[in-house]
Amino acid sequence: MNKVKALISGVALSVALATSALAAGVDINASSTGLALQGYDPVAYFTAGEPTKGSYKITAVYNDATYRFASEENKAQFEANPEAYAPAYGGYCAFGTAMGFKFDGDPNHWKIVDDKLYLNLSQDIQARWEGDIPGFINSADTNWTDIADKTPEELQAQ
C-alpha cells in the first residue's frame, strides 16, 4: 500500500511540475519540469557571492516557475521579495536579449549589476557583454518588452 501511495504522489508531483512548466510561458527560462535557474539558488548569488545548487526539498514557485534554495532562510528572503532575486529577462542570456534573442542563461556565468542578477550563455558571451554592460542592459530592457512573450524559436525564425 505504501508503494502505491508513493507512486501516486510521484505522479501527482510530475503532473504539477509539468503543468507549472506549461504555465510558466515563454517569459521564464525554465526546464520542461518548470525548474528555473537549473536548480541554482537565486538568493545565494547575493548572499554567498557564488552559484549554489538549491535543494529539491526547499522550493518556491514564482511566476509559475519553481526555484530551489540552499536554505530555508534563502527561501524566506526570496518569498519576501522575489523580484529582488529572480534573474533579469526570466533567466535568459542578457547579451542574447540585448541582441533580440532568447538563449539559455548559464547559472555559472552571471553578474549582479545594480542589485539585479544577470545570466549569460557562456564565458565568451559574458566577456563580450562586460564590454558595455550599461549599453547592453539598455538594449535588453528595450528588446524585452517586444520579445518576452515569444518563444526562442519564433525569434530565430525572424
Secondary structure, DSSP 4 states (H G I P E B T S, - for coil): -HHHHHHHHHHHHHHHHHHHHHHH-SSS-B-TT-BBGGGB-TTHHHHTSS--BPEEEEEEEETTEEEEESSHHHHHHHHH-HHHHSPGGGGBBHHHHHTT---BPEEEEEEEETTEEEEESSHHHHHHHGGGHHHHHHHHHHHHHHHTTS-HHHHHH-
